[in-house]
């Protein structure tokens, strides 16, 4: 099974998610203000509708958080 391409893709998805958990924890902190979200949007180039009723974890995971992990953590 480990030779299958799907196995490698799933492994990467899981590994990426584990790397993203600390970033998500920072983003979920009660001290994160709208100005922080604005900086995250500017850094990632991804728009977040944080006040929208459809704002979910899925919306956050669509952003390139891992590529900008260090910048995001500094922003928060």
mmJSON file of the N, C-alpha and C atoms, coordinates in Angstrom:
{"data_MODEL":{"atom_site":{
"group_PDB":["ATOM","ATOM","ATOM","ATOM","ATOM","ATOM","ATOM","ATOM","ATOM","ATOM","ATOM","ATOM","ATOM","ATOM","ATOM","ATOM","ATOM","ATOM","ATOM","ATOM","ATOM","ATOM","ATOM","ATOM","ATOM","ATOM","ATOM","ATOM","ATOM","ATOM","ATOM","ATOM","ATOM","ATOM","ATOM","ATOM","ATOM","ATOM","ATOM","ATOM","ATOM","ATOM","ATOM","ATOM","ATOM","ATOM","ATOM","ATOM","ATOM","ATOM","ATOM","ATOM","ATOM","ATOM","ATOM","ATOM","ATOM","ATOM","ATOM","ATOM","ATOM","ATOM","ATOM","ATOM","ATOM","ATOM","ATOM","ATOM","ATOM","ATOM","ATOM","ATOM","ATOM","ATOM","ATOM","ATOM","ATOM","ATOM","ATOM","ATOM","ATOM","ATOM","ATOM","ATOM","ATOM","ATOM","ATOM","ATOM","ATOM","ATOM","ATOM","ATOM","ATOM","ATOM","ATOM","ATOM","ATOM","ATOM","ATOM","ATOM","ATOM","ATOM","ATOM","ATOM","ATOM","ATOM","ATOM","ATOM","ATOM","ATOM","ATOM","ATOM","ATOM","ATOM","ATOM","ATOM","ATOM","ATOM","ATOM","ATOM","ATOM","ATOM","ATOM","ATOM","ATOM","ATOM","ATOM","ATOM","ATOM","ATOM","ATOM","ATOM","ATOM","ATOM","ATOM","ATOM","ATOM","ATOM","ATOM","ATOM","ATOM","ATOM","ATOM","ATOM","ATOM","ATOM","ATOM","ATOM","ATOM","ATOM","ATOM","ATOM","ATOM","ATOM","ATOM","ATOM","ATOM","ATOM","ATOM","ATOM","ATOM","ATOM","ATOM","ATOM","ATOM","ATOM","ATOM","ATOM","ATOM","ATOM","ATOM","ATOM","ATOM","ATOM","ATOM","ATOM","ATOM","ATOM","ATOM","ATOM","ATOM","ATOM","ATOM","ATOM","ATOM","ATOM","ATOM","ATOM","ATOM","ATOM","ATOM","ATOM","ATOM","ATOM","ATOM","ATOM","ATOM","ATOM","ATOM","ATOM","ATOM","ATOM","ATOM","ATOM","ATOM","ATOM","ATOM","ATOM","ATOM","ATOM","ATOM","ATOM","ATOM","ATOM","ATOM","ATOM","ATOM","ATOM","ATOM","ATOM","ATOM","ATOM","ATOM","ATOM","ATOM","ATOM","ATOM","ATOM"],
"id":[1,2,3,4,5,6,7,8,9,10,11,12,13,14,15,16,17,18,19,20,21,22,23,24,25,26,27,28,29,30,31,32,33,34,35,36,37,38,39,40,41,42,43,44,45,46,47,48,49,50,51,52,53,54,55,56,57,58,59,60,61,62,63,64,65,66,67,68,69,70,71,72,73,74,75,76,77,78,79,80,81,82,83,84,85,86,87,88,89,90,91,92,93,94,95,96,97,98,99,100,101,102,103,104,105,106,107,108,109,110,111,112,113,114,115,116,117,118,119,120,121,122,123,124,125,126,127,128,129,130,131,132,133,134,135,136,137,138,139,140,141,142,143,144,145,146,147,148,149,150,151,152,153,154,155,156,157,158,159,160,161,162,163,164,165,166,167,168,169,170,171,172,173,174,175,176,177,178,179,180,181,182,183,184,185,186,187,188,189,190,191,192,193,194,195,196,197,198,199,200,201,202,203,204,205,206,207,208,209,210,211,212,213,214,215,216,217,218,219,220,221,222,223,224,225,226,227,228],
"type_symbol":["N","C","C","N","C","C","N","C","C","N","C","C","N","C","C","N","C","C","N","C","C","N","C","C","N","C","C","N","C","C","N","C","C","N","C","C","N","C","C","N","C","C","N","C","C","N","C","C","N","C","C","N","C","C","N","C","C","N","C","C","N","C","C","N","C","C","N","C","C","N","C","C","N","C","C","N","C","C","N","C","C","N","C","C","N","C","C","N","C","C","N","C","C","N","C","C","N","C","C","N","C","C","N","C","C","N","C","C","N","C","C","N","C","C","N","C","C","N","C","C","N","C","C","N","C","C","N","C","C","N","C","C","N","C","C","N","C","C","N","C","C","N","C","C","N","C","C","N","C","C","N","C","C","N","C","C","N","C","C","N","C","C","N","C","C","N","C","C","N","C","C","N","C","C","N","C","C","N","C","C","N","C","C","N","C","C","N","C","C","N","C","C","N","C","C","N","C","C","N","C","C","N","C","C","N","C","C","N","C","C","N","C","C","N","C","C","N","C","C","N","C","C","N","C","C","N","C","C"],
"label_atom_id":["N","CA","C","N","CA","C","N","CA","C","N","CA","C","N","CA","C","N","CA","C","N","CA","C","N","CA","C","N","CA","C","N","CA","C","N","CA","C","N","CA","C","N","CA","C","N","CA","C","N","CA","C","N","CA","C","N","CA","C","N","CA","C","N","CA","C","N","CA","C","N","CA","C","N","CA","C","N","CA","C","N","CA","C","N","CA","C","N","CA","C","N","CA","C","N","CA","C","N","CA","C","N","CA","C","N","CA","C","N","CA","C","N","CA","C","N","CA","C","N","CA","C","N","CA","C","N","CA","C","N","CA","C","N","CA","C","N","CA","C","N","CA","C","N","CA","C","N","CA","C","N","CA","C","N","CA","C","N","CA","C","N","CA","C","N","CA","C","N","CA","C","N","CA","C","N","CA","C","N","CA","C","N","CA","C","N","CA","C","N","CA","C","N","CA","C","N","CA","C","N","CA","C","N","CA","C","N","CA","C","N","CA","C","N","CA","C","N","CA","C","N","CA","C","N","CA","C","N","CA","C","N","CA","C","N","CA","C","N","CA","C","N","CA","C","N","CA","C","N","CA","C","N","CA","C","N","CA","C","N","CA","C","N","CA","C"],
"label_alt_id":[null,null,null,null,null,null,null,null,null,null,null,null,null,null,null,null,null,null,null,null,null,null,null,null,null,null,null,null,null,null,null,null,null,null,null,null,null,null,null,null,null,null,null,null,null,null,null,null,null,null,null,null,null,null,null,null,null,null,null,null,null,null,null,null,null,null,null,null,null,null,null,null,null,null,null,null,null,null,null,null,null,null,null,null,null,null,null,null,null,null,null,null,null,null,null,null,null,null,null,null,null,null,null,null,null,null,null,null,null,null,null,null,null,null,null,null,null,null,null,null,null,null,null,null,null,null,null,null,null,null,null,null,null,null,null,null,null,null,null,null,null,null,null,null,null,null,null,null,null,null,null,null,null,null,null,null,null,null,null,null,null,null,null,null,null,null,null,null,null,null,null,null,null,null,null,null,null,null,null,null,null,null,null,null,null,null,null,null,null,null,null,null,null,null,null,null,null,null,null,null,null,null,null,null,null,null,null,null,null,null,null,null,null,null,null,null,null,null,null,null,null,null,null,null,null,null,null,null],
"label_comp_id":["UNK","UNK","UNK","UNK","UNK","UNK","UNK","UNK","UNK","UNK","UNK","UNK","UNK","UNK","UNK","UNK","UNK","UNK","UNK","UNK","UNK","UNK","UNK","UNK","UNK","UNK","UNK","UNK","UNK","UNK","UNK","UNK","UNK","UNK","UNK","UNK","UNK","UNK","UNK","UNK","UNK","UNK","UNK","UNK","UNK","UNK","UNK","UNK","UNK","UNK","UNK","UNK","UNK","UNK","UNK","UNK","UNK","UNK","UNK","UNK","UNK","UNK","UNK","UNK","UNK","UNK","UNK","UNK","UNK","UNK","UNK","UNK","UNK","UNK","UNK","UNK","UNK","UNK","UNK","UNK","UNK","UNK","UNK","UNK","UNK","UNK","UNK","UNK","UNK","UNK","UNK","UNK","UNK","UNK","UNK","UNK","UNK","UNK","UNK","UNK","UNK","UNK","UNK","UNK","UNK","UNK","UNK","UNK","UNK","UNK","UNK","UNK","UNK","UNK","UNK","UNK","UNK","UNK","UNK","UNK","UNK","UNK","UNK","UNK","UNK","UNK","UNK","UNK","UNK","UNK","UNK","UNK","UNK","UNK","UNK","UNK","UNK","UNK","UNK","UNK","UNK","UNK","UNK","UNK","UNK","UNK","UNK","UNK","UNK","UNK","UNK","UNK","UNK","UNK","UNK","UNK","UNK","UNK","UNK","UNK","UNK","UNK","UNK","UNK","UNK","UNK","UNK","UNK","UNK","UNK","UNK","UNK","UNK","UNK","UNK","UNK","UNK","UNK","UNK","UNK","UNK","UNK","UNK","UNK","UNK","UNK","UNK","UNK","UNK","UNK","UNK","UNK","UNK","UNK","UNK","UNK","UNK","UNK","UNK","UNK","UNK","UNK","UNK","UNK","UNK","UNK","UNK","UNK","UNK","UNK","UNK","UNK","UNK","UNK","UNK","UNK","UNK","UNK","UNK","UNK","UNK","UNK","UNK","UNK","UNK","UNK","UNK","UNK"],
"label_asym_id":["A","A","A","A","A","A","A","A","A","A","A","A","A","A","A","A","A","A","A","A","A","A","A","A","A","A","A","A","A","A","A","A","A","A","A","A","A","A","A","A","A","A","A","A","A","A","A","A","A","A","A","A","A","A","A","A","A","A","A","A","A","A","A","A","A","A","A","A","A","A","A","A","A","A","A","A","A","A","A","A","A","A","A","A","A","A","A","A","A","A","A","A","A","A","A","A","A","A","A","A","A","A","A","A","A","A","A","A","A","A","A","A","A","A","A","A","A","A","A","A","A","A","A","A","A","A","A","A","A","A","A","A","A","A","A","A","A","A","A","A","A","A","A","A","A","A","A","A","A","A","A","A","A","A","A","A","A","A","A","A","A","A","A","A","A","A","A","A","A","A","A","A","A","A","A","A","A","A","A","A","A","A","A","A","A","A","A","A","A","A","A","A","A","A","A","A","A","A","A","A","A","A","A","A","A","A","A","A","A","A","A","A","A","A","A","A","A","A","A","A","A","A","A","A","A","A","A","A"],
"label_entity_id":["1","1","1","1","1","1","1","1","1","1","1","1","1","1","1","1","1","1","1","1","1","1","1","1","1","1","1","1","1","1","1","1","1","1","1","1","1","1","1","1","1","1","1","1","1","1","1","1","1","1","1","1","1","1","1","1","1","1","1","1","1","1","1","1","1","1","1","1","1","1","1","1","1","1","1","1","1","1","1","1","1","1","1","1","1","1","1","1","1","1","1","1","1","1","1","1","1","1","1","1","1","1","1","1","1","1","1","1","1","1","1","1","1","1","1","1","1","1","1","1","1","1","1","1","1","1","1","1","1","1","1","1","1","1","1","1","1","1","1","1","1","1","1","1","1","1","1","1","1","1","1","1","1","1","1","1","1","1","1","1","1","1","1","1","1","1","1","1","1","1","1","1","1","1","1","1","1","1","1","1","1","1","1","1","1","1","1","1","1","1","1","1","1","1","1","1","1","1","1","1","1","1","1","1","1","1","1","1","1","1","1","1","1","1","1","1","1","1","1","1","1","1","1","1","1","1","1","1"],
"label_seq_id":[1,1,1,2,2,2,3,3,3,4,4,4,5,5,5,6,6,6,7,7,7,8,8,8,9,9,9,10,10,10,11,11,11,12,12,12,13,13,13,14,14,14,15,15,15,16,16,16,17,17,17,18,18,18,19,19,19,20,20,20,21,21,21,22,22,22,23,23,23,24,24,24,25,25,25,26,26,26,27,27,27,28,28,28,29,29,29,30,30,30,31,31,31,32,32,32,33,33,33,34,34,34,35,35,35,36,36,36,37,37,37,38,38,38,39,39,39,40,40,40,41,41,41,42,42,42,43,43,43,44,44,44,45,45,45,46,46,46,47,47,47,48,48,48,49,49,49,50,50,50,51,51,51,52,52,52,53,53,53,54,54,54,55,55,55,56,56,56,57,57,57,58,58,58,59,59,59,60,60,60,61,61,61,62,62,62,63,63,63,64,64,64,65,65,65,66,66,66,67,67,67,68,68,68,69,69,69,70,70,70,71,71,71,72,72,72,73,73,73,74,74,74,75,75,75,76,76,76],
"pdbx_PDB_ins_code":[null,null,null,null,null,null,null,null,null,null,null,null,null,null,null,null,null,null,null,null,null,null,null,null,null,null,null,null,null,null,null,null,null,null,null,null,null,null,null,null,null,null,null,null,null,null,null,null,null,null,null,null,null,null,null,null,null,null,null,null,null,null,null,null,null,null,null,null,null,null,null,null,null,null,null,null,null,null,null,null,null,null,null,null,null,null,null,null,null,null,null,null,null,null,null,null,null,null,null,null,null,null,null,null,null,null,null,null,null,null,null,null,null,null,null,null,null,null,null,null,null,null,null,null,null,null,null,null,null,null,null,null,null,null,null,null,null,null,null,null,null,null,null,null,null,null,null,null,null,null,null,null,null,null,null,null,null,null,null,null,null,null,null,null,null,null,null,null,null,null,null,null,null,null,null,null,null,null,null,null,null,null,null,null,null,null,null,null,null,null,null,null,null,null,null,null,null,null,null,null,null,null,null,null,null,null,null,null,null,null,null,null,null,null,null,null,null,null,null,null,null,null,null,null,null,null,null,null],
"Cartn_x":[0.802,0.0,0.851,1.984,2.823,3.362,3.309,3.791,2.737,1.511,0.429,0.559,0.247,0.299,-0.706,-1.871,-2.895,-2.389,-1.598,-1.032,-0.128,0.732,1.635,0.871,-0.182,-0.987,-1.704,-2.254,-2.927,-1.937,-0.787,0.258,0.64,0.806,1.171,0.055,-1.187,-2.318,-2.344,-2.14,-2.143,-0.954,0.229,1.421,1.254,0.696,0.469,-0.506,-1.543,-2.528,-1.885,-1.058,-0.362,0.55,1.175,2.022,1.179,-0.058,-0.919,-1.594,-1.659,-2.373,-1.889,-0.58,-0.163,-0.612,-0.599,-1.052,-2.535,-3.319,-4.754,-5.04,-4.247,-4.433,-4.191,-3.172,-2.915,-4.071,-4.555,-5.629,-6.935,-7.133,-8.366,-8.342,-7.208,-7.087,-8.049,-8.623,-9.585,-8.964,-7.651,-6.984,-6.801,-7.115,-6.974,-8.089,-7.668,-8.582,-8.74,-9.74,-9.912,-8.647,-7.838,-6.599,-5.642,-5.66,-4.812,-5.294,-6.621,-7.167,-6.815,-6.839,-6.483,-5.03,-4.133,-2.725,-2.555,-3.305,-3.234,-3.705,-4.773,-5.273,-4.235,-3.608,-2.583,-1.389,-1.001,0.152,-0.1,-1.282,-1.582,-2.194,-2.762,-3.466,-4.811,-5.323,-6.587,-7.576,-8.778,-9.796,-10.59,-10.822,-11.627,-12.827,-14.012,-15.22,-15.497,-14.706,-14.769,-16.108,-16.86,-18.153,-19.303,-18.996,-20.037,-20.513,-21.77,-22.315,-21.784,-21.18,-20.617,-19.115,-18.547,-17.114,-16.816,-16.034,-15.749,-14.26,-13.886,-12.503,-12.1,-13.022,-12.741,-12.249,-12.886,-12.462,-11.032,-10.661,-9.305,-8.313,-8.68,-7.773,-7.526,-8.393,-8.203,-7.066,-6.707,-5.642,-4.271,-3.274,-1.921,-1.204,-1.721,-1.196,0.222,0.49,1.821,2.91,2.609,3.605,3.975,3.052,3.259,3.213,3.443,3.306,4.091,5.345,6.172,5.636,5.235,4.709,3.387,2.562,1.284,1.502,2.378,2.635,3.204,4.021,4.564,3.455,2.496,1.398,0.468,0.4,-0.545,0.142],
"Cartn_y":[-1.192,0.0,1.265,1.235,2.42,2.869,2.019,2.384,3.156,3.158,3.82,5.338,6.014,7.474,8.055,7.436,7.915,7.866,6.868,6.766,7.956,8.287,9.43,10.74,10.894,12.12,12.248,11.14,11.161,11.444,10.843,11.071,12.55,13.174,14.59,15.462,15.132,15.892,15.839,14.674,14.506,15.23,15.081,15.762,17.274,17.792,19.235,19.719,18.932,19.329,19.393,18.408,18.429,19.647,20.042,21.252,22.503,22.455,23.624,23.827,22.806,22.894,24.051,24.254,25.409,26.75,26.872,28.117,28.309,27.257,27.332,27.682,27.138,27.459,28.943,29.503,30.946,31.754,31.327,32.061,31.986,30.933,30.758,31.475,32.026,32.701,33.884,34.09,35.181,36.561,36.637,37.935,38.353,37.471,37.802,38.77,39.907,40.994,41.087,41.862,42.036,42.523,43.327,43.81,42.646,41.649,40.47,39.688,39.528,38.83,39.578,40.897,41.693,41.423,41.371,41.071,39.666,38.725,37.352,37.322,38.049,38.121,38.739,39.812,40.466,39.547,38.818,37.926,36.746,36.139,34.928,35.213,36.404,36.709,36.004,35.591,34.851,35.659,35.864,36.642,35.754,36.265,35.584,36.461,35.881,36.587,36.186,36.757,36.314,36.614,37.549,37.879,37.143,36.428,35.708,34.48,34.131,32.964,31.655,31.692,30.485,30.366,31.159,31.111,29.876,28.967,27.692,27.378,26.325,25.853,25.55,25.05,24.753,25.997,27.158,28.41,28.758,28.505,28.802,27.849,26.573,25.571,25.764,26.501,26.782,27.783,28.528,29.53,28.839,29.441,28.856,29.177,28.638,28.959,28.443,27.238,26.67,27.447,27.951,28.73,30.012,30.5,31.783,31.62,30.412,30.081,31.056,31.295,32.154,33.578,34.104,35.47,35.588,34.55,34.568,34.548,33.691,33.606,34.912,35.599,36.889,37.939,37.86,38.827,38.737,37.558,37.351,37.63],
"Cartn_z":[0.0,0.0,0.0,0.667,0.769,-0.58,-1.574,-2.895,-3.694,-3.238,-3.959,-3.838,-4.922,-4.939,-3.938,-3.841,-2.911,-1.471,-1.148,0.193,0.481,-0.483,-0.311,-0.172,-0.965,-0.908,0.434,0.907,2.21,3.325,3.268,4.271,4.304,3.133,3.059,3.637,3.317,3.846,5.37,5.916,7.37,8.005,7.418,7.941,7.906,6.797,6.682,7.752,7.989,9.001,10.387,10.709,12.002,12.132,11.053,11.085,11.253,10.77,10.793,12.152,12.964,14.243,15.124,15.317,16.143,15.562,14.247,13.612,13.883,13.727,13.98,15.436,16.343,17.759,18.016,17.396,17.534,16.956,15.792,15.13,15.918,16.696,17.453,18.803,19.17,20.462,20.538,21.704,21.898,21.721,21.804,21.666,20.205,19.281,17.85,17.466,16.964,16.622,15.111,14.646,13.201,12.495,13.16,12.533,12.264,13.144,12.933,11.712,11.589,10.429,9.142,9.218,8.042,7.642,8.62,8.326,7.752,8.285,7.767,6.316,6.033,4.657,3.722,4.172,3.352,3.145,4.175,4.097,3.176,3.306,2.539,1.18,1.008,-0.232,-0.312,0.833,0.903,1.734,1.21,1.918,2.876,4.069,5.073,5.406,5.414,5.835,7.281,8.197,9.599,10.263,9.715,10.303,9.622,8.546,7.816,8.564,8.353,9.051,8.491,7.317,6.711,6.922,7.816,8.087,8.918,8.345,9.004,8.937,9.618,9.562,8.131,7.359,5.946,5.206,5.476,4.848,5.213,6.449,6.9,6.257,6.171,5.613,4.119,3.446,2.022,1.788,2.808,2.697,2.771,2.136,2.184,3.499,4.585,5.916,6.132,5.692,5.932,5.218,4.046,3.294,4.029,4.851,5.541,7.052,7.533,8.954,9.854,9.564,10.419,10.445,9.29,9.229,9.995,9.911,10.61,12.115,12.574,14.016,14.555,13.783,14.203,14.238,13.299,13.226,14.419,14.998,16.089,17.393],
"occupancy":[1.0,1.0,1.0,1.0,1.0,1.0,1.0,1.0,1.0,1.0,1.0,1.0,1.0,1.0,1.0,1.0,1.0,1.0,1.0,1.0,1.0,1.0,1.0,1.0,1.0,1.0,1.0,1.0,1.0,1.0,1.0,1.0,1.0,1.0,1.0,1.0,1.0,1.0,1.0,1.0,1.0,1.0,1.0,1.0,1.0,1.0,1.0,1.0,1.0,1.0,1.0,1.0,1.0,1.0,1.0,1.0,1.0,1.0,1.0,1.0,1.0,1.0,1.0,1.0,1.0,1.0,1.0,1.0,1.0,1.0,1.0,1.0,1.0,1.0,1.0,1.0,1.0,1.0,1.0,1.0,1.0,1.0,1.0,1.0,1.0,1.0,1.0,1.0,1.0,1.0,1.0,1.0,1.0,1.0,1.0,1.0,1.0,1.0,1.0,1.0,1.0,1.0,1.0,1.0,1.0,1.0,1.0,1.0,1.0,1.0,1.0,1.0,1.0,1.0,1.0,1.0,1.0,1.0,1.0,1.0,1.0,1.0,1.0,1.0,1.0,1.0,1.0,1.0,1.0,1.0,1.0,1.0,1.0,1.0,1.0,1.0,1.0,1.0,1.0,1.0,1.0,1.0,1.0,1.0,1.0,1.0,1.0,1.0,1.0,1.0,1.0,1.0,1.0,1.0,1.0,1.0,1.0,1.0,1.0,1.0,1.0,1.0,1.0,1.0,1.0,1.0,1.0,1.0,1.0,1.0,1.0,1.0,1.0,1.0,1.0,1.0,1.0,1.0,1.0,1.0,1.0,1.0,1.0,1.0,1.0,1.0,1.0,1.0,1.0,1.0,1.0,1.0,1.0,1.0,1.0,1.0,1.0,1.0,1.0,1.0,1.0,1.0,1.0,1.0,1.0,1.0,1.0,1.0,1.0,1.0,1.0,1.0,1.0,1.0,1.0,1.0,1.0,1.0,1.0,1.0,1.0,1.0,1.0,1.0,1.0,1.0,1.0,1.0],
"B_iso_or_equiv":[0.0,0.0,0.0,0.0,0.0,0.0,0.0,0.0,0.0,0.0,0.0,0.0,0.0,0.0,0.0,0.0,0.0,0.0,0.0,0.0,0.0,0.0,0.0,0.0,0.0,0.0,0.0,0.0,0.0,0.0,0.0,0.0,0.0,0.0,0.0,0.0,0.0,0.0,0.0,0.0,0.0,0.0,0.0,0.0,0.0,0.0,0.0,0.0,0.0,0.0,0.0,0.0,0.0,0.0,0.0,0.0,0.0,0.0,0.0,0.0,0.0,0.0,0.0,0.0,0.0,0.0,0.0,0.0,0.0,0.0,0.0,0.0,0.0,0.0,0.0,0.0,0.0,0.0,0.0,0.0,0.0,0.0,0.0,0.0,0.0,0.0,0.0,0.0,0.0,0.0,0.0,0.0,0.0,0.0,0.0,0.0,0.0,0.0,0.0,0.0,0.0,0.0,0.0,0.0,0.0,0.0,0.0,0.0,0.0,0.0,0.0,0.0,0.0,0.0,0.0,0.0,0.0,0.0,0.0,0.0,0.0,0.0,0.0,0.0,0.0,0.0,0.0,0.0,0.0,0.0,0.0,0.0,0.0,0.0,0.0,0.0,0.0,0.0,0.0,0.0,0.0,0.0,0.0,0.0,0.0,0.0,0.0,0.0,0.0,0.0,0.0,0.0,0.0,0.0,0.0,0.0,0.0,0.0,0.0,0.0,0.0,0.0,0.0,0.0,0.0,0.0,0.0,0.0,0.0,0.0,0.0,0.0,0.0,0.0,0.0,0.0,0.0,0.0,0.0,0.0,0.0,0.0,0.0,0.0,0.0,0.0,0.0,0.0,0.0,0.0,0.0,0.0,0.0,0.0,0.0,0.0,0.0,0.0,0.0,0.0,0.0,0.0,0.0,0.0,0.0,0.0,0.0,0.0,0.0,0.0,0.0,0.0,0.0,0.0,0.0,0.0,0.0,0.0,0.0,0.0,0.0,0.0,0.0,0.0,0.0,0.0,0.0,0.0],
"pdbx_formal_charge":[null,null,null,null,null,null,null,null,null,null,null,null,null,null,null,null,null,null,null,null,null,null,null,null,null,null,null,null,null,null,null,null,null,null,null,null,null,null,null,null,null,null,null,null,null,null,null,null,null,null,null,null,null,null,null,null,null,null,null,null,null,null,null,null,null,null,null,null,null,null,null,null,null,null,null,null,null,null,null,null,null,null,null,null,null,null,null,null,null,null,null,null,null,null,null,null,null,null,null,null,null,null,null,null,null,null,null,null,null,null,null,null,null,null,null,null,null,null,null,null,null,null,null,null,null,null,null,null,null,null,null,null,null,null,null,null,null,null,null,null,null,null,null,null,null,null,null,null,null,null,null,null,null,null,null,null,null,null,null,null,null,null,null,null,null,null,null,null,null,null,null,null,null,null,null,null,null,null,null,null,null,null,null,null,null,null,null,null,null,null,null,null,null,null,null,null,null,null,null,null,null,null,null,null,null,null,null,null,null,null,null,null,null,null,null,null,null,null,null,null,null,null,null,null,null,null,null,null],
"auth_seq_id":[1,1,1,2,2,2,3,3,3,4,4,4,5,5,5,6,6,6,7,7,7,8,8,8,9,9,9,10,10,10,11,11,11,12,12,12,13,13,13,14,14,14,15,15,15,16,16,16,17,17,17,18,18,18,19,19,19,20,20,20,21,21,21,22,22,22,23,23,23,24,24,24,25,25,25,26,26,26,27,27,27,28,28,28,29,29,29,30,30,30,31,31,31,32,32,32,33,33,33,34,34,34,35,35,35,36,36,36,37,37,37,38,38,38,39,39,39,40,40,40,41,41,41,42,42,42,43,43,43,44,44,44,45,45,45,46,46,46,47,47,47,48,48,48,49,49,49,50,50,50,51,51,51,52,52,52,53,53,53,54,54,54,55,55,55,56,56,56,57,57,57,58,58,58,59,59,59,60,60,60,61,61,61,62,62,62,63,63,63,64,64,64,65,65,65,66,66,66,67,67,67,68,68,68,69,69,69,70,70,70,71,71,71,72,72,72,73,73,73,74,74,74,75,75,75,76,76,76],
"auth_comp_id":["UNK","UNK","UNK","UNK","UNK","UNK","UNK","UNK","UNK","UNK","UNK","UNK","UNK","UNK","UNK","UNK","UNK","UNK","UNK","UNK","UNK","UNK","UNK","UNK","UNK","UNK","UNK","UNK","UNK","UNK","UNK","UNK","UNK","UNK","UNK","UNK","UNK","UNK","UNK","UNK","UNK","UNK","UNK","UNK","UNK","UNK","UNK","UNK","UNK","UNK","UNK","UNK","UNK","UNK","UNK","UNK","UNK","UNK","UNK","UNK","UNK","UNK","UNK","UNK","UNK","UNK","UNK","UNK","UNK","UNK","UNK","UNK","UNK","UNK","UNK","UNK","UNK","UNK","UNK","UNK","UNK","UNK","UNK","UNK","UNK","UNK","UNK","UNK","UNK","UNK","UNK","UNK","UNK","UNK","UNK","UNK","UNK","UNK","UNK","UNK","UNK","UNK","UNK","UNK","UNK","UNK","UNK","UNK","UNK","UNK","UNK","UNK","UNK","UNK","UNK","UNK","UNK","UNK","UNK","UNK","UNK","UNK","UNK","UNK","UNK","UNK","UNK","UNK","UNK","UNK","UNK","UNK","UNK","UNK","UNK","UNK","UNK","UNK","UNK","UNK","UNK","UNK","UNK","UNK","UNK","UNK","UNK","UNK","UNK","UNK","UNK","UNK","UNK","UNK","UNK","UNK","UNK","UNK","UNK","UNK","UNK","UNK","UNK","UNK","UNK","UNK","UNK","UNK","UNK","UNK","UNK","UNK","UNK","UNK","UNK","UNK","UNK","UNK","UNK","UNK","UNK","UNK","UNK","UNK","UNK","UNK","UNK","UNK","UNK","UNK","UNK","UNK","UNK","UNK","UNK","UNK","UNK","UNK","UNK","UNK","UNK","UNK","UNK","UNK","UNK","UNK","UNK","UNK","UNK","UNK","UNK","UNK","UNK","UNK","UNK","UNK","UNK","UNK","UNK","UNK","UNK","UNK","UNK","UNK","UNK","UNK","UNK","UNK"],
"auth_asym_id":["A","A","A","A","A","A","A","A","A","A","A","A","A","A","A","A","A","A","A","A","A","A","A","A","A","A","A","A","A","A","A","A","A","A","A","A","A","A","A","A","A","A","A","A","A","A","A","A","A","A","A","A","A","A","A","A","A","A","A","A","A","A","A","A","A","A","A","A","A","A","A","A","A","A","A","A","A","A","A","A","A","A","A","A","A","A","A","A","A","A","A","A","A","A","A","A","A","A","A","A","A","A","A","A","A","A","A","A","A","A","A","A","A","A","A","A","A","A","A","A","A","A","A","A","A","A","A","A","A","A","A","A","A","A","A","A","A","A","A","A","A","A","A","A","A","A","A","A","A","A","A","A","A","A","A","A","A","A","A","A","A","A","A","A","A","A","A","A","A","A","A","A","A","A","A","A","A","A","A","A","A","A","A","A","A","A","A","A","A","A","A","A","A","A","A","A","A","A","A","A","A","A","A","A","A","A","A","A","A","A","A","A","A","A","A","A","A","A","A","A","A","A","A","A","A","A","A","A"],
"auth_atom_id":["N","CA","C","N","CA","C","N","CA","C","N","CA","C","N","CA","C","N","CA","C","N","CA","C","N","CA","C","N","CA","C","N","CA","C","N","CA","C","N","CA","C","N","CA","C","N","CA","C","N","CA","C","N","CA","C","N","CA","C","N","CA","C","N","CA","C","N","CA","C","N","CA","C","N","CA","C","N","CA","C","N","CA","C","N","CA","C","N","CA","C","N","CA","C","N","CA","C","N","CA","C","N","CA","C","N","CA","C","N","CA","C","N","CA","C","N","CA","C","N","CA","C","N","CA","C","N","CA","C","N","CA","C","N","CA","C","N","CA","C","N","CA","C","N","CA","C","N","CA","C","N","CA","C","N","CA","C","N","CA","C","N","CA","C","N","CA","C","N","CA","C","N","CA","C","N","CA","C","N","CA","C","N","CA","C","N","CA","C","N","CA","C","N","CA","C","N","CA","C","N","CA","C","N","CA","C","N","CA","C","N","CA","C","N","CA","C","N","CA","C","N","CA","C","N","CA","C","N","CA","C","N","CA","C","N","CA","C","N","CA","C","N","CA","C","N","CA","C","N","CA","C","N","CA","C","N","CA","C","N","CA","C","N","CA","C"],
"pdbx_PDB_model_num":[1,1,1,1,1,1,1,1,1,1,1,1,1,1,1,1,1,1,1,1,1,1,1,1,1,1,1,1,1,1,1,1,1,1,1,1,1,1,1,1,1,1,1,1,1,1,1,1,1,1,1,1,1,1,1,1,1,1,1,1,1,1,1,1,1,1,1,1,1,1,1,1,1,1,1,1,1,1,1,1,1,1,1,1,1,1,1,1,1,1,1,1,1,1,1,1,1,1,1,1,1,1,1,1,1,1,1,1,1,1,1,1,1,1,1,1,1,1,1,1,1,1,1,1,1,1,1,1,1,1,1,1,1,1,1,1,1,1,1,1,1,1,1,1,1,1,1,1,1,1,1,1,1,1,1,1,1,1,1,1,1,1,1,1,1,1,1,1,1,1,1,1,1,1,1,1,1,1,1,1,1,1,1,1,1,1,1,1,1,1,1,1,1,1,1,1,1,1,1,1,1,1,1,1,1,1,1,1,1,1,1,1,1,1,1,1,1,1,1,1,1,1,1,1,1,1,1,1]
}}}
